[in-house]
């Protein structure tokens, strides 16, 4: 059986693939009888047949599908040409194929399409130009290592953004050059062909140092959007470890000064910490929440109480423990003989996590990542206050203080050594008491809660 051979000019030759596919579809050639090759690669060993320009009615395709074909051709998967031709045949026969989200081939092609979109975005976001002088002419040269064949497809973006600037983009596969009028191509390059830096980078590094805010750094999200493999070609990423380490040193110094030096009203370090927390972006909970709900109480308190997270009323008021659970907490504190005004209260998570149900916002339990992300704030609160006793109400608060998963029933009712010093005590959260349907059981658990609070205070 003779095979039809479709030869393309380059790995990203969409126009060549489209013309060949049109002829093959018109001739009714199945995907299994087509060999796709790029350039002068050897053809099929069992013979070949030319692609005939058969006369057949033209067919129309959805523009979104054509765009997807154009992008997926840029993928490095060697099977992409035949894969797309086979899908094209099916779509021409029945356009409803494009609406079948369970179709394995369509799912595979859509995943490849998303991969190309990401790769094109990475090139636009992470390519850095350096200024060079050649024969009295200024040119900007950038080096990038794309995962797929996206350089030519991305050239139009850089022409639009830097139309009046002479530039060259060097990659291992192909190089593109713009002289303010014409785009030209050249062979692939090596990393050593690109310049290492220019004086302007010092200005940019100063700028990045000035705007860096460690409280807004979400390491997981940063690495997902900007993997480390791109760092070596971006001058500002070299600053990240230094800036984080420097920020941590400044924070440690601030805490140490708060411990050893008298500060007017004892409030400046705490005020600075609370102000910093208003812009916290350590986890995504800040997006739907109304505001950060920080801790509240005297900064010389011997007892610090940590709850789970703000509720609906706390989120709106900006104060901890003002909702229904807060009222139960106040009653229990009074019954335990503890003056609420002498206790510092805060939460393990500083933003309200909820699920919308109509006009209501229903409390949702914080996840491990959210607790761990917010743990930094609780540690800084404890470092500034240095309470003798820290009471954790609920497993979320227990995890925040101890840095590990805890079970209230197992750890309850005994002193716990806390990282960084001080003593901890684990009990239930007041919201647990509100959820008990049986009044006798609720009264019993309330009495046990009061006993826990009284026992913790007695340790002082």
Residue pairs with C-beta under 8 A, 6 or more apart in sequence:
1 33
1 46
2 33
2 46
2 47
2 48
2 49
3 33
3 34
3 35
3 43
3 44
3 46
3 47
3 48
3 49
4 24
4 29
4 33
4 34
4 35
4 48
4 49
4 50
4 51
5 34
5 35
5 37
5 43
5 44
5 48
5 49
5 50
5 51
6 17
6 20
6 21
6 24
6 34
6 35
6 36
6 37
6 51
6 81
7 16
7 37
7 38
7 39
8 16
8 17
8 20
8 36
8 37
8 38
8 39
8 81
9 16
9 38
9 39
10 38
10 39
10 149
11 38
11 74
11 76
11 149
11 173
12 73
12 74
12 149
12 150
12 152
12 153
13 38
13 73
14 69
14 70
14 73
17 36
17 73
17 81
17 84
18 69
20 51
21 84
21 85
21 88
23 51
23 52
23 53
23 54
24 34
24 51
24 85
25 56
25 59
25 88
25 89
25 92
26 53
26 54
26 55
26 56
27 51
27 52
27 54
27 56
28 54
29 51
30 89
31 82
31 85
31 86
31 89
34 82
34 85
35 43
35 44
35 48
36 81
36 82
36 85
37 43
59 92
61 88
61 91
61 92
62 95
62 98
65 91
65 98
68 109
68 110
68 113
69 84
69 88
71 113
71 116
71 117
71 153
72 80
72 84
72 109
72 112
72 113
72 116
73 80
73 81
73 84
73 149
74 116
74 119
74 148
74 149
74 150
74 153
75 112
75 115
75 116
75 148
75 149
76 147
76 148
76 149
77 83
77 112
80 112
83 105
83 108
83 109
84 109
86 105
87 97
87 105
87 106
87 109
90 97
90 105
91 97
91 98
97 103
97 106
98 106
100 106
101 107
115 147
115 148
116 148
116 150
119 146
119 147
119 148
119 150
120 150
120 153
120 154
120 157
122 146
122 230
123 144
123 146
123 150
123 151
123 154
124 154
124 157
124 158
125 226
126 144
126 226
126 230
126 233
126 234
127 142
127 143
127 144
127 169
127 233
128 142
128 233
128 234
128 235
129 140
129 141
129 142
129 162
129 167
130 140
130 141
130 142
130 194
130 195
130 196
130 197
130 198
130 201
131 138
131 139
131 140
131 198
131 200
132 138
132 139
132 140
132 141
132 195
132 198
133 139
137 166
138 166
139 166
139 167
139 168
140 162
140 165
140 166
140 167
140 168
141 167
141 168
141 169
141 170
141 194
141 195
142 167
142 168
142 169
142 170
142 194
143 169
143 170
143 171
143 189
143 191
143 193
143 194
143 233
144 151
144 169
144 170
144 171
144 233
145 171
145 172
145 229
145 233
146 171
146 173
149 173
151 169
151 171
151 173
151 174
151 176
152 174
152 176
152 185
155 169
155 176
155 178
155 183
158 167
158 169
158 178
159 178
159 183
162 178
163 180
164 180
165 178
165 180
166 178
166 179
166 180
167 177
167 178
168 175
168 176
168 177
168 178
169 175
169 176
169 177
170 188
170 189
170 193
170 194
171 188
171 189
172 188
172 189
172 190
173 188
174 185
174 186
174 187
174 188
175 185
175 186
175 187
175 188
175 189
176 183
176 184
176 185
176 186
177 183
177 184
177 185
177 186
197 235
201 235
204 235
204 236
205 235
205 236
205 239
208 236
208 239
208 243
209 239
209 243
212 239
212 243
212 247
213 279
214 243
214 244
214 247
214 248
214 251
215 276
215 277
215 279
215 280
215 281
215 282
216 279
216 280
216 281
216 282
217 244
217 281
217 282
218 281
218 282
218 283
218 373
220 369
226 237
230 237
231 237
231 238
231 240
251 380
254 269
254 272
255 269
255 380
255 383
255 384
257 263
257 269
258 269
258 270
258 383
258 384
259 383
259 386
263 269
266 299
266 300
267 299
269 384
270 299
270 381
270 384
270 385
273 377
273 380
273 381
273 384
274 294
274 295
277 292
277 294
277 350
277 377
278 291
278 292
278 294
280 286
280 292
280 350
280 351
280 374
280 377
282 373
282 374
282 376
283 351
283 369
283 370
283 373
283 374
285 349
285 351
285 352
285 353
285 366
285 370
286 292
286 351
288 352
288 354
289 310
289 315
289 351
289 352
289 353
290 315
290 316
290 318
290 352
291 315
291 318
292 318
292 350
292 351
293 310
293 314
293 315
293 318
293 319
293 320
293 347
293 350
293 351
293 352
294 320
294 346
294 350
294 377
295 304
295 320
295 344
295 345
295 346
295 347
295 381
296 319
296 320
296 344
296 345
296 346
297 304
297 341
297 342
297 343
297 344
297 345
297 346
298 341
298 342
298 344
299 344
299 384
299 385
300 385
301 342
301 343
301 344
301 385
301 387
302 342
302 387
302 388
302 389
302 460
303 338
303 342
303 343
303 344
303 387
303 388
303 389
303 390
303 391
303 456
303 457
303 460
304 343
304 344
304 345
304 346
304 381
304 382
304 385
304 387
304 389
304 390
304 391
305 329
305 343
305 344
305 345
305 346
305 390
305 391
305 393
306 345
306 346
306 347
306 348
306 378
306 390
306 391
306 392
306 393
306 397
306 400
306 401
307 320
307 321
307 325
307 329
307 345
307 346
307 347
307 348
307 393
307 394
307 397
307 429
307 430
308 347
308 348
308 349
308 365
308 366
308 393
308 394
308 396
308 397
308 429
308 431
309 347
309 348
309 349
309 350
309 351
309 352
309 353
309 363
309 366
309 396
310 320
310 347
310 349
310 350
310 351
310 352
311 323
311 324
311 325
311 352
311 363
311 431
312 323
312 352
312 354
312 361
312 363
313 322
313 323
313 324
313 326
314 320
314 321
314 322
314 323
314 326
314 352
315 351
315 352
315 361
320 326
320 345
320 346
320 347
321 329
321 330
321 345
324 431
324 434
325 429
325 430
325 431
325 434
326 430
328 430
328 431
328 433
328 434
328 446
329 345
329 393
329 430
330 340
331 446
332 430
332 446
332 449
332 450
332 453
333 339
333 340
333 343
333 453
334 340
335 450
336 450
336 451
336 453
336 454
336 457
337 454
337 457
338 453
338 454
338 457
344 381
344 385
344 387
346 378
346 381
347 397
348 366
348 371
348 374
348 375
348 378
348 392
348 396
348 397
348 399
348 400
348 401
349 366
349 370
349 371
349 374
349 396
349 400
350 374
350 377
351 374
352 361
352 363
353 363
353 364
353 365
353 366
353 370
354 361
354 362
354 363
354 364
355 361
355 362
355 364
356 362
363 431
365 396
366 374
366 396
368 399
371 396
371 399
371 400
374 400
375 400
375 403
378 400
378 401
379 420
382 390
382 418
382 420
382 422
383 420
386 421
386 422
387 422
388 422
388 423
388 460
389 422
389 423
389 424
389 425
389 456
389 457
389 459
389 460
390 401
390 418
390 422
390 423
390 424
390 425
391 424
391 425
391 426
391 427
391 452
391 453
391 456
392 398
392 400
392 401
392 402
392 424
392 425
392 426
392 427
393 427
393 428
393 429
393 430
394 408
394 428
394 429
394 431
394 432
395 405
395 406
395 407
395 408
396 429
397 426
397 429
398 406
398 408
398 411
398 426
399 405
399 406
401 416
401 418
401 419
401 424
402 416
402 418
402 419
402 424
403 419
406 426
408 426
408 427
408 428
411 426
412 426
412 427
412 428
412 452
413 426
413 427
413 452
413 455
414 425
415 423
415 424
415 425
415 459
416 423
416 424
416 425
416 426
417 423
417 424
418 424
423 459
425 452
425 455
425 456
425 459
427 449
427 452
427 453
427 456
428 445
428 448
428 449
428 452
430 449
432 445
433 442
433 445
433 446
433 449
436 442
436 445
